[in-house]
């Protein structure tokens, strides 16, 4: 009973702050949402666990229906992040749709700007614990990314990826 009340209070707080969250979504009160000039949208029946950090950073984070984002994951908006329906994101995953420019060695990195291509995670994707997904990546429908992988390039549908950098290790 207390858990349900805390969850409803969190949903109300998020809506009042500008987060678009479906009434059937479950948000752990320990999750952190930071709009920072952007937009966050959470779909029906999706679950955001304790310690998850969602930072829009001027972009959009859109999480579809029936998704789960597990404990201590960090998802940023920057260049926009779209997570398709029925996707599973395991604990300690970091998804960052932006990157620093560092091509000019005579200019400090902080002064060279950012690229913000964005990240798309299609429907029914499973991302294992501790995965890193970098800017510009598309994770194809139904793919699996093994724990600890670093995804630097787009992934075809139904692929199983693993390693650093992530490589195709099989197909579903």
Secondary structure as GFF3:
##gff-version 3
##sequence-region A 1 172
A	DSSP	alpha_helix	2	17	.	.	.	ID=ss1
A	DSSP	beta_strand	20	21	.	.	.	ID=ss2
A	DSSP	beta_strand	26	27	.	.	.	ID=ss3
A	DSSP	beta_strand	32	34	.	.	.	ID=ss4
A	DSSP	beta_strand	39	42	.	.	.	ID=ss5
A	DSSP	beta_strand	47	48	.	.	.	ID=ss6
A	DSSP	beta_strand	53	55	.	.	.	ID=ss7
A	DSSP	beta_strand	60	63	.	.	.	ID=ss8
A	DSSP	beta_strand	68	69	.	.	.	ID=ss9
A	DSSP	beta_strand	74	76	.	.	.	ID=ss10
A	DSSP	beta_strand	81	83	.	.	.	ID=ss11
A	DSSP	beta_strand	88	89	.	.	.	ID=ss12
A	DSSP	beta_strand	94	96	.	.	.	ID=ss13
A	DSSP	beta_strand	99	100	.	.	.	ID=ss14
A	DSSP	three_ten_helix	109	111	.	.	.	ID=ss15
A	DSSP	beta_strand	114	115	.	.	.	ID=ss16
A	DSSP	beta_strand	119	121	.	.	.	ID=ss17
A	DSSP	beta_strand	126	127	.	.	.	ID=ss18
A	DSSP	beta_strand	132	134	.	.	.	ID=ss19
A	DSSP	beta_strand	138	139	.	.	.	ID=ss20
A	DSSP	beta_strand	144	145	.	.	.	ID=ss21
A	DSSP	beta_strand	150	151	.	.	.	ID=ss22
A	DSSP	beta_strand	159	162	.	.	.	ID=ss23
A	DSSP	beta_strand	167	171	.	.	.	ID=ss24
###
